[in-house]
Amino acid sequence: MLEAFAAVTLIKYGLWAVAMNIGAGVVGDPLNWQNYMLIFSHGGMALQALSILLISGLSRGIY
């Protein structure tokens, strides 16, 4: 249960941060290197959460 909560939280926050940074660029705010670092690091956080879900689900026989 805790793994699922962690994964959902990582996905939510990871995708939210990516969307907010990209959205800021779309509306005209200049994106600097910190924005790109946040996009890549939070995107990686969401991918990490997907791997947690896949590994924990496969190890328990849940597909």
C-alpha positions in Angstrom: 0.0 0.0 0.0 2.8 2.4 0.9 4.5 1.7 -2.5 1.4 2.5 -4.3 1.0 5.8 -2.4 4.6 6.7 -3.1 4.3 5.9 -6.8 1.0 7.9 -7.2 2.5 10.9 -5.4 5.7 10.7 -7.5 3.7 10.5 -10.7 1.4 13.4 -9.7 4.1 15.7 -8.6 6.5 14.8 -11.4 4.0 15.4 -14.2 2.7 18.5 -12.5 6.1 20.1 -12.3 6.9 19.2 -15.9 3.5 20.7 -17.0 4.0 23.9 -15.0 7.5 24.5 -16.4 6.4 23.8 -20.0 3.3 25.9 -19.5 5.3 28.8 -18.3 7.4 28.6 -21.5 4.2 28.4 -23.6 2.8 31.6 -22.2 6.0 33.5 -22.9 8.2 33.2 -19.8 11.8 32.5 -20.7 13.0 29.1 -19.7 16.6 29.0 -18.4 18.8 26.0 -17.4 17.1 25.6 -14.1 13.7 25.1 -15.7 15.1 22.5 -18.0 16.8 20.7 -15.1 13.4 20.7 -13.3 11.7 19.3 -16.4 14.2 16.5 -16.8 14.5 15.7 -13.1 10.7 15.7 -12.4 10.1 13.7 -15.6 12.6 11.2 -14.3 10.7 11.1 -11.0 7.5 10.1 -12.8 9.4 7.4 -14.8 10.8 6.1 -11.5 7.3 5.9 -10.1 6.2 3.8 -13.1 9.1 1.5 -12.6 8.2 1.1 -8.9 4.6 0.2 -10.0 5.8 -2.3 -12.6 8.4 -4.0 -10.4 6.1 -4.2 -7.4 3.2 -5.3 -9.5 5.1 -8.0 -11.3 6.8 -9.3 -8.2 3.4 -9.9 -6.7 1.8 -11.4 -9.8 -0.5 -8.3 -10.4 -0.6 -7.1 -13.9 
